[in-house]
Amino acid sequence: MRVIRALRGWLDRRLQIADTIRGVVKHRIPRATASWFYVFGSVSFTLFLIQIATGICLAFAYVPSGAEAWNSLHALDARQSIGWFLRAMHGWGSTFMVGLVLVHMAQVFLFGAFKYPRELTWILGVLLLLLTLGMAFTGQVMRFDQDAYWGLGIGASIMGRVPLLGARLVDLLLGGPIIAGDTLSRFFALHVFVIPGLLIGFVGLHVLMVIKLGINEWPMPGRIVTRDRYVNEYEALVREDGVPFVPDAFKRDLTAAGLAVLAVIACAAAFGPFGPSGPPDPTIIQTVPRPDFFFLWIYAVLSLMPSGMETPLLLIAPPVGIVLLLALPLLSGFGEKSWRRRPLSVLLVLFAGVAFVSLTGLGATAPWSPNMQAWSEAPPGARALAHRSPRERQGVLVLQNKQCRNCHSLDDLGGHRGPPLDAVATRLTRDDLIRQVLQGGGNMPAYAKNLSPPQVTALVSFLETLRGGDLPPARDPAPSGPIPTASSAAR
């Protein structure tokens, strides 16, 4: 003990943090807030620490490469000692963390803790929620399996619908026009460095503001928040009926955090890690990618709405919702805190909870293949079908059903990941077209296993007609030197 005290004294004389720690431990809070309703923030912070610890361990074995990411996770599960358990702890810790952050936000909203003078604390909480969801999404991409690949494709298609900036945002998100190794490197940097760094900074600032402004008192009906009186009334409440944070509130926080950690360990041991499913295969386009648990409700919304409403809803609803959450303390920063006097707030939370649970259940079973690109659902124009033979029209059908226009444009409709098809027959001969379709090349995957010989023949027959007007078709390069003929040979 003498050695420990001496070491503690040596450190404190140089760091000067003993008074700060003592002030945090002994700071007084209203007695009624030493309650189980106030433990969700501390438990979320504990789970965040678990995410950092397990994430560091996984980073030693994970290879952020499009060719090796899936293999490295498979090796963690099958060959590394307790690798599967670390992955399971990381995955289930993420799930519990997202859930508890949502519950914490609902509790803060119902208890009126976003009101004066804690407006900025609420705004930081909203940003922390968005960053937590960002961690969950980028973590799913790290698996780089079939679900992650096509889920990322859906995310890119949503970004691509933004007017004017869509193409630039997709390039920024993917690191180029297609999902490739650069994409995984970007998401690895986001998941391991950028988002955790922002989370650590915002969490530190959030905790500092909670300490400085005090924990929100238990909302009593009739206790109105006003700019003139609230701070003095709160300080008087803490003096007259306050208790030290440690041990009165801390013991509940510690107990709840311990139970949450045990729940994560139990789920990890019983259910194992999330994925990976099969390796990503861009040629399997008839797929139904399933997002992780807390994104299933979005999956269900997109599956139930008419396709014509997808783009307006995706571009309007999320920004409006985020702006409303951020503006809430500015619009309703004073007045009644108690949920008993705010029935509309209670109904709003109940509606959000029921909608989330219902849509999540529907999303878990919805037999729906997402519309990857809003512009590719429209059929080819009349010009693509005019004056075509039956085989060529069958090729148009193959082009449409296999979603080739996700990457290639035709008549200025379609993607820009690959070259446009309007004059493809002037660049490639029939043999070149067949070889490109079957074997792939460049950024294009091979479709030999996904197209039957009649489908290949029909598709190539249609592509041969695309010459951009009256341009001559492509020809095989002529051999160098004069070509001998029968007459010249005779002479």
SULURUR-V830759 format. One record per backbone hydrogen bond with DSSP energy under -1.0 kcal/mol. CO is the residue of the C=O (numbers start at 1). NH is the residue of the N-H. E is the energy in kcal/mol with one decimal. If there is no record, write none. Layout:
# SULURUR-V830759
co & nh & e
CO & NH & E
CO & NH & E
This chain:
# SULURUR-V830759
co & nh & e
1 & 5 & -2.8
2 & 6 & -2.4
3 & 7 & -2.6
4 & 8 & -2.7
5 & 9 & -2.6
6 & 10 & -2.4
7 & 11 & -2.4
8 & 12 & -2.4
9 & 13 & -2.2
11 & 15 & -3.2
12 & 16 & -2.2
17 & 21 & -2.6
18 & 22 & -2.6
19 & 23 & -2.3
20 & 24 & -2.0
21 & 25 & -2.6
22 & 26 & -2.4
25 & 246 & -1.9
27 & 245 & -1.9
29 & 243 & -2.5
30 & 33 & -1.6
31 & 34 & -1.6
33 & 35 & -2.5
35 & 38 & -1.5
36 & 39 & -1.1
39 & 43 & -2.2
40 & 44 & -2.2
41 & 45 & -2.0
42 & 46 & -2.1
43 & 47 & -2.3
44 & 48 & -1.9
45 & 49 & -1.8
46 & 50 & -1.7
47 & 51 & -2.2
48 & 52 & -2.1
49 & 53 & -2.4
50 & 54 & -2.9
51 & 55 & -2.2
52 & 56 & -2.1
53 & 57 & -1.7
54 & 58 & -2.4
55 & 59 & -2.1
58 & 61 & -1.4
58 & 62 & -2.0
63 & 65 & -2.6
65 & 69 & -2.8
68 & 72 & -2.6
69 & 73 & -1.9
70 & 74 & -2.2
71 & 75 & -2.4
72 & 76 & -2.0
73 & 77 & -2.2
74 & 78 & -2.2
75 & 79 & -2.9
75 & 80 & -2.0
80 & 83 & -1.7
82 & 86 & -2.2
83 & 87 & -2.2
84 & 88 & -2.3
85 & 89 & -2.8
86 & 90 & -2.4
87 & 91 & -2.6
88 & 92 & -2.9
89 & 93 & -2.2
90 & 94 & -1.7
91 & 95 & -1.9
92 & 96 & -2.6
93 & 97 & -2.3
94 & 98 & -2.5
95 & 99 & -2.2
96 & 100 & -2.6
97 & 101 & -2.4
98 & 102 & -2.1
99 & 103 & -2.2
100 & 104 & -2.7
101 & 105 & -2.4
102 & 106 & -2.2
103 & 107 & -2.5
104 & 108 & -2.6
105 & 109 & -2.3
106 & 110 & -2.5
107 & 111 & -2.2
108 & 113 & -2.1
109 & 112 & -1.1
112 & 115 & -1.5
115 & 118 & -2.6
118 & 122 & -1.8
119 & 123 & -2.1
120 & 124 & -2.5
121 & 125 & -1.8
122 & 126 & -2.3
123 & 127 & -2.1
124 & 128 & -2.4
125 & 129 & -2.1
126 & 130 & -2.2
127 & 131 & -2.4
128 & 132 & -2.3
129 & 133 & -2.3
130 & 134 & -2.2
131 & 135 & -2.3
132 & 136 & -2.0
133 & 137 & -2.5
134 & 138 & -2.6
135 & 139 & -2.0
136 & 140 & -1.6
137 & 141 & -1.8
138 & 142 & -1.5
140 & 143 & -1.1
141 & 144 & -1.3
145 & 149 & -2.7
146 & 150 & -2.1
147 & 151 & -2.4
148 & 152 & -2.3
149 & 153 & -1.6
150 & 154 & -2.1
151 & 155 & -2.2
152 & 156 & -2.6
153 & 157 & -2.3
154 & 158 & -2.2
155 & 159 & -2.1
156 & 160 & -2.3
158 & 161 & -1.0
159 & 162 & -1.5
162 & 166 & -1.6
163 & 165 & -2.8
165 & 169 & -2.6
166 & 170 & -2.3
167 & 171 & -2.2
168 & 172 & -2.3
169 & 173 & -2.5
170 & 174 & -3.1
171 & 175 & -1.9
180 & 184 & -1.5
181 & 185 & -2.0
182 & 186 & -2.0
183 & 187 & -2.3
184 & 188 & -2.4
185 & 189 & -2.2
186 & 190 & -2.3
187 & 191 & -2.8
188 & 192 & -2.4
189 & 193 & -2.2
189 & 194 & -2.1
190 & 195 & -2.5
193 & 197 & -2.0
194 & 198 & -2.3
195 & 199 & -2.8
196 & 200 & -2.8
197 & 201 & -2.2
198 & 202 & -3.0
199 & 203 & -3.1
200 & 204 & -2.3
201 & 205 & -2.1
202 & 206 & -2.8
203 & 207 & -2.8
204 & 208 & -2.2
205 & 209 & -2.2
206 & 210 & -1.9
207 & 211 & -2.2
208 & 212 & -2.6
209 & 213 & -2.9
210 & 214 & -1.4
220 & 223 & -2.0
222 & 224 & -1.3
225 & 335 & -2.2
226 & 230 & -1.8
229 & 233 & -2.4
230 & 234 & -2.8
231 & 235 & -2.4
232 & 236 & -2.1
233 & 237 & -2.1
234 & 238 & -2.3
235 & 239 & -2.1
236 & 240 & -2.5
237 & 241 & -2.7
241 & 31 & -2.5
243 & 29 & -2.7
245 & 249 & -1.2
245 & 250 & -2.5
247 & 251 & -2.0
249 & 253 & -2.0
250 & 254 & -3.1
251 & 255 & -1.9
252 & 256 & -2.8
253 & 257 & -2.6
254 & 258 & -2.4
255 & 259 & -2.3
256 & 260 & -2.3
257 & 261 & -2.4
258 & 262 & -2.3
259 & 263 & -2.2
260 & 264 & -2.2
261 & 265 & -2.5
262 & 266 & -2.6
263 & 267 & -2.5
264 & 268 & -2.6
265 & 269 & -2.5
266 & 270 & -2.4
267 & 271 & -2.9
268 & 272 & -1.3
278 & 146 & -1.9
281 & 284 & -1.7
283 & 285 & -1.4
285 & 287 & -1.7
292 & 295 & -2.2
293 & 296 & -1.4
295 & 299 & -1.6
296 & 300 & -2.3
297 & 301 & -2.3
298 & 302 & -2.4
299 & 303 & -1.5
300 & 304 & -1.8
301 & 305 & -1.8
306 & 309 & -2.0
307 & 310 & -1.2
309 & 313 & -2.3
310 & 314 & -2.9
311 & 315 & -2.1
312 & 316 & -1.5
313 & 317 & -1.9
316 & 320 & -2.2
317 & 321 & -2.8
318 & 322 & -2.5
319 & 323 & -2.4
320 & 324 & -2.3
321 & 325 & -2.1
322 & 326 & -2.5
323 & 327 & -2.2
327 & 331 & -2.0
328 & 332 & -2.5
333 & 116 & -2.8
335 & 225 & -2.3
338 & 341 & -1.2
342 & 346 & -1.6
343 & 347 & -2.5
344 & 348 & -2.1
345 & 349 & -2.2
346 & 350 & -2.5
347 & 351 & -2.7
348 & 352 & -2.4
349 & 353 & -2.5
350 & 354 & -2.7
351 & 355 & -2.6
352 & 356 & -2.4
353 & 357 & -2.4
354 & 358 & -2.6
355 & 359 & -2.7
356 & 360 & -2.2
357 & 361 & -2.1
358 & 362 & -2.1
359 & 363 & -2.7
360 & 364 & -1.4
362 & 365 & -1.1
362 & 366 & -1.3
366 & 368 & -1.9
370 & 372 & -1.1
381 & 384 & -1.0
382 & 386 & -1.6
385 & 388 & -1.1
389 & 393 & -2.5
390 & 394 & -1.9
391 & 395 & -1.6
392 & 396 & -1.7
393 & 397 & -1.9
394 & 398 & -2.0
395 & 399 & -2.6
396 & 400 & -2.0
397 & 401 & -3.0
398 & 402 & -2.3
399 & 404 & -2.0
400 & 403 & -1.3
403 & 406 & -1.7
404 & 407 & -1.5
404 & 408 & -1.8
405 & 415 & -2.2
407 & 418 & -3.3
409 & 421 & -2.7
410 & 413 & -1.1
413 & 410 & -2.1
421 & 424 & -1.5
422 & 468 & -1.6
423 & 426 & -1.4
424 & 427 & -1.3
424 & 428 & -2.1
425 & 474 & -2.9
429 & 433 & -2.6
430 & 434 & -2.4
431 & 435 & -2.6
432 & 436 & -2.6
433 & 437 & -2.4
434 & 438 & -2.5
435 & 439 & -2.8
436 & 440 & -1.5
437 & 447 & -2.1
438 & 448 & -1.3
441 & 444 & -2.0
444 & 441 & -2.4
447 & 450 & -1.0
447 & 451 & -1.1
452 & 456 & -2.4
453 & 457 & -2.5
454 & 458 & -2.4
455 & 459 & -2.6
456 & 460 & -2.7
457 & 461 & -2.2
458 & 462 & -1.8
459 & 463 & -2.5
460 & 464 & -2.2
462 & 465 & -1.5
463 & 466 & -1.5
465 & 467 & -1.3
466 & 425 & -2.5
485 & 489 & -2.0
486 & 490 & -1.6
487 & 491 & -1.8
